[in-house]
Amino acid sequence: QVQLVESGGGLVQAGGSLRLSCAASGRMVSINGMGWYRQAPGKQREVVATITRGGSTNYADFVKGRFTISRDNAKNTVYLQMNSLKPEDTAVYYCNYHSYLHGSDYWGQGTQVTVSS
């Protein structure tokens, strides 16, 4: 089992910034990926950004140039720096841990991000 604890959500005005953090603990494997997903009311959960243990990243088109994902392997923590936030970024953001070895996924409890216009 892997446990994920997120922090850093909140309310911000359009154009502002927030930084999300997600700390992982438990039975982790070396071959893993971590990422951030989001789900807005009435919509399906969608990927925002992912990062491998080696640092390779992928971003959804709608956040490219605005969000940056990073991770600290020594702390088993992944971050999402969100700049130039827009009202349409409002959603619950979920941290994800993916084990490539077992093909399993774990999720955090989610953190609310609200961007006011």
Secondary structure, DSSP 8 states (H G I E B T S, - for coil): -EEEEEE--EEEETT--EEEEEEEEES--SSEEEEEEEE-TTS--EEEEEEETT--EEE-GGGTTTEEEEEETTTTEEEEEE-S--GGG-EEEEEEEEETTTTEEEE---EEEEEE-
